[in-house]
């Protein structure tokens, strides 16, 4: 109910290009699978042990085999959080793995979660261990809104491309020296454009560009189910910079405040635009509407740490 009195939501995300963000993202859930077995001396009494680490390994193998038989745009990743200790001569009585499960939409993700859960249960059955599944976090896919996207793009056209001075361009060239040709080519493919050789995007990506966007996940996805939402991309990094890298951190960030403020002003001053945005939003939700990816019993964690 936090957004019950909100008409629209405006957001932005750092990017290599100035653009209205295409509303494409993957629903995503992070789940911890904890296994509990029985410790024993691995030489003297190995037959008495039940390895939780074996269960984690078998689960990972099972999920690997599943990857061939799931939607091609879904993603499953994992990280080992607890391997049961450092002594190989003791059967590990506890182990934990965190899975990130992504799919094109919320319902597809929930289906995939159940398949991964079955694999975890099978791993526990094979190793005679106990398995506990705990959801850590979850986000939904983005809901598009054509009226807001068109309004924001018009605003960004009127504002013109961002200005970069010689110092900005020189620094961007230094950053690009640390990048691979594959990184640079991949970034240009996301907007369906040819590499112009410029280190910084001093132009606006056309609305009708034939994009091949890099797809991640975002918590604004759930906001977009609650209210009409639009997001600006603002160029803050040299073209070709892959995200979640030291190069992004080194280049800092810049706001997309003008585009967001002007879009907000356009909506506030044009009741027809606001109504169109709300009508578009209602039509996209359909009869089924929003279902939270978090089960009712899951409470917000105080931290995303391993605890």
Buried (B, 14 or more C-beta within 10 A) or exposed (E): EEEEEEEBBBBBBBBBBBBBBBBBBBBBBBBBBBBBBBBBEBEEEEEEBBBBBBBBBBBBEBBEEBEEEBEEEBBBEBEBBBBBBEEEEBBBBBBBBBBBBBBBBBBBBBBBBEBBBEBBBBBBEEBEBEBEBEBBBBBBBBBBBBBBBBBBBBBBEEBEBBEBEEEBBEBBEEBBEBBEEEBBEBBBBBBBBEEEEEBBBBBBBBBEBEBEBEBBBBEBBBBBBBBBBBBBBBBBBBBBBBBEEEBBEBBEEBEBEBBBEBBBEBBEEEEEBBEBBBEBBEEBEEEEEEEEBBEEEBEEEEEEEEE
